């Protein structure tokens, strides 16, 4: 009798039906679908912050260079057309290298040309602007861009005079809400103050003063 009761009890164990399993799987899929946008947003935010950190570290290296080179903020005319060991990062970063990791933005999903994601504002060298310059054409150091994010397919390191700004500078690397990061002449990292600057000038990085003789 006891053995029979054990057999009967064994045949009455609770189990999930196929419908219940499908419902559970469906709920899990819905939860994953709800979490994915939040995870993607968090990843994009993290990449944006990491990119800002990169530019701050580059700014520190450029400040050191400026202290050693009478206020000039970066070596001019040493772009991707030169051999790798003669490009400007070799003269700014220690140890010397043309492609230090901080020159790569984690949101630059395409492999950037010449292994860097950032572009220098060559107008500063063209106009003779040093870190101590006072005549900035009505701008303040916090308005003047030293470096920004370049389009992935641009190989060179400089935004030169006469070039197409829209084709060379990445305006929305981190999406329409965050835009892109910029290193400014007072060494803070942030966004341009208004999008209107892009609408009112063909090249908002330019300094509206005549070229200055080198000193």
C-alpha positions as CSV (number, residue, x, y, z in Angstrom):
1,X,0.0,0.0,0.0
2,X,2.8,2.4,0.9
3,X,4.6,1.6,-2.4
4,X,1.4,2.3,-4.3
5,X,1.0,5.7,-2.5
6,X,4.6,6.6,-3.5
7,X,4.0,5.7,-7.1
8,X,0.8,7.8,-7.2
9,X,2.5,10.8,-5.5
10,X,5.3,10.5,-8.1
11,X,2.9,10.8,-11.0
12,X,1.4,14.0,-9.6
13,X,4.5,16.2,-9.6
14,X,3.8,19.8,-10.7
15,X,5.4,20.8,-14.1
16,X,5.3,23.7,-16.5
17,X,3.2,23.3,-19.5
18,X,4.4,24.4,-22.9
19,X,2.1,27.4,-22.8
20,X,3.5,28.5,-19.5
21,X,7.0,28.2,-20.8
22,X,6.2,30.3,-23.8
23,X,4.6,32.9,-21.6
24,X,7.8,33.1,-19.4
25,X,10.0,33.3,-22.5
26,X,7.8,36.1,-23.9
27,X,8.0,38.0,-20.7
28,X,11.8,37.7,-20.6
29,X,12.0,38.9,-24.2
30,X,9.8,41.9,-23.4
31,X,12.0,42.8,-20.4
32,X,15.2,42.6,-22.5
33,X,13.6,44.7,-25.2
34,X,12.8,47.3,-22.6
35,X,16.3,47.3,-21.1
36,X,18.2,47.4,-24.4
37,X,17.6,51.1,-25.1
38,X,18.6,52.0,-21.5
39,X,21.8,50.0,-21.8
40,X,22.6,51.6,-25.2
41,X,22.0,55.0,-23.8
42,X,24.2,54.2,-20.8
43,X,27.0,52.9,-23.1
44,X,26.7,56.1,-25.3
45,X,26.9,58.3,-22.2
46,X,30.0,56.4,-21.0
47,X,31.7,56.7,-24.3
48,X,31.0,60.5,-24.3
49,X,32.5,60.9,-20.9
50,X,35.6,58.8,-21.9
51,X,36.0,61.0,-25.0
52,X,35.9,64.1,-22.8
53,X,38.6,62.5,-20.6
54,X,40.7,61.8,-23.6
55,X,40.5,65.5,-24.7
56,X,41.4,66.7,-21.2
57,X,44.5,64.5,-21.2
58,X,45.4,65.8,-24.6
59,X,44.9,69.3,-23.3
60,X,47.4,68.7,-20.5
61,X,50.0,67.5,-23.0
62,X,49.4,70.5,-25.2
63,X,49.8,72.8,-22.1
64,X,53.2,71.2,-21.4
65,X,54.2,71.7,-25.0
66,X,53.1,75.3,-24.9
67,X,55.2,75.9,-21.8
68,X,58.2,74.5,-23.6
69,X,57.6,76.3,-27.0
70,X,57.0,79.9,-26.0
71,X,53.2,79.6,-26.0
72,X,52.7,77.7,-29.3
73,X,50.0,75.2,-28.5
74,X,50.9,72.5,-31.0
75,X,53.4,71.7,-33.8
76,X,52.1,73.0,-37.1
77,X,52.1,71.3,-40.5
78,X,53.1,67.8,-39.2
79,X,50.1,65.9,-40.4
80,X,49.4,62.5,-42.0
81,X,51.4,63.3,-45.1
82,X,54.6,62.9,-43.0
83,X,56.1,59.6,-41.9
84,X,54.5,58.3,-38.7
85,X,57.5,59.1,-36.5
86,X,57.4,62.8,-37.7
87,X,53.8,63.6,-37.0
88,X,52.9,66.1,-34.4
89,X,51.8,63.6,-31.6
90,X,55.4,62.4,-31.4
91,X,56.5,65.9,-30.3
92,X,53.7,66.3,-27.7
93,X,53.1,63.0,-26.0
94,X,55.6,61.1,-23.8
95,X,56.8,58.5,-24.7
96,X,56.7,59.7,-28.3
97,X,54.1,57.9,-30.5
98,X,51.9,59.0,-33.4
99,X,48.8,57.0,-32.2
100,X,48.5,57.2,-28.4
101,X,45.2,55.6,-27.1
102,X,43.9,58.9,-26.0
103,X,43.7,60.0,-29.6
104,X,40.9,57.5,-30.2
105,X,37.3,58.2,-29.3
106,X,35.4,55.0,-28.2
107,X,32.3,56.3,-30.1
108,X,34.2,56.4,-33.4
109,X,32.7,53.1,-34.5
110,X,34.4,53.1,-37.9
111,X,38.2,52.6,-37.7
112,X,39.3,56.2,-38.1
113,X,41.7,57.2,-40.8
114,X,45.3,57.5,-39.6
115,X,44.4,56.0,-36.3
116,X,43.0,59.2,-34.6
117,X,39.6,60.6,-33.9
118,X,40.5,64.3,-33.2
119,X,41.5,67.2,-35.3
120,X,43.5,70.4,-34.4
121,X,42.3,73.9,-35.2
122,X,45.1,74.9,-37.5
123,X,43.7,78.5,-37.7
124,X,45.5,79.1,-34.4
125,X,48.9,78.6,-36.0
126,X,47.9,80.3,-39.2
127,X,46.8,83.4,-37.3
128,X,49.8,83.4,-34.9
129,X,47.7,82.6,-31.9
130,X,49.6,81.6,-28.7
131,X,48.2,80.6,-25.4
132,X,48.9,84.1,-24.1
133,X,47.3,85.9,-27.1
134,X,44.8,88.6,-26.2
135,X,43.5,89.5,-29.7
136,X,41.0,86.7,-30.5
137,X,38.8,88.7,-32.8
138,X,36.2,89.4,-30.1
139,X,36.2,85.8,-28.8
140,X,37.3,84.7,-25.3
141,X,39.6,81.7,-24.7
142,X,36.6,79.7,-23.6
143,X,35.1,80.2,-27.1
144,X,38.1,79.3,-29.2
145,X,38.3,75.7,-30.2
146,X,41.8,74.0,-30.1
147,X,40.6,70.5,-31.0
148,X,37.4,68.7,-31.9
149,X,36.2,65.4,-33.3
150,X,36.9,64.7,-37.0
151,X,34.9,62.7,-39.5
152,X,36.2,59.1,-39.4
153,X,37.4,59.1,-43.1
154,X,39.6,62.3,-42.8
155,X,43.2,61.2,-42.6
156,X,44.9,64.5,-41.5
157,X,45.2,66.1,-38.1
158,X,44.5,69.7,-38.9
159,X,41.4,71.8,-39.8
160,X,43.2,74.1,-42.3
161,X,42.0,77.4,-43.7
162,X,39.9,77.1,-46.9
163,X,38.9,73.5,-46.2
164,X,35.3,72.4,-45.9
165,X,34.4,72.6,-42.3
166,X,31.3,70.4,-42.6
167,X,33.2,67.7,-44.4
168,X,36.0,67.5,-41.8
169,X,34.4,68.1,-38.4
170,X,32.0,65.6,-36.8
171,X,29.2,67.5,-35.3
172,X,27.2,64.7,-33.7
173,X,29.6,61.9,-32.9
174,X,27.7,61.2,-29.7
175,X,24.2,61.7,-31.1
176,X,21.9,64.7,-31.6
177,X,21.4,65.2,-27.9
178,X,25.1,65.1,-26.8
179,X,26.7,66.3,-30.1
180,X,30.5,66.2,-30.0
181,X,33.3,67.1,-27.6
182,X,35.6,70.1,-28.0
183,X,38.8,71.2,-26.3
184,X,38.9,75.0,-25.9
185,X,41.7,77.4,-25.5
186,X,41.2,77.8,-21.7
187,X,41.7,74.0,-21.6
188,X,38.1,73.1,-20.6
189,X,36.3,70.4,-22.6
190,X,32.6,70.8,-23.6
191,X,30.2,71.6,-26.3
192,X,30.0,74.7,-28.5
193,X,27.8,77.2,-26.6
194,X,25.1,77.3,-29.4
195,X,24.3,75.4,-32.5
196,X,23.7,78.8,-34.1
197,X,27.5,79.2,-34.5
198,X,27.4,76.4,-37.2
199,X,24.7,78.3,-39.1
200,X,26.2,81.7,-39.1
201,X,29.7,80.8,-40.3
202,X,31.2,78.5,-42.8
203,X,34.0,77.7,-40.4
204,X,33.2,78.6,-36.8
205,X,36.7,77.5,-35.7
206,X,38.3,80.5,-37.5
207,X,39.6,83.5,-35.6
208,X,38.4,86.7,-37.3
209,X,41.8,88.5,-37.3
210,X,44.5,88.9,-40.0
211,X,47.4,86.5,-39.9
212,X,50.0,87.6,-37.4
213,X,53.8,87.4,-38.0
214,X,55.5,84.6,-36.1
215,X,57.3,85.7,-32.9
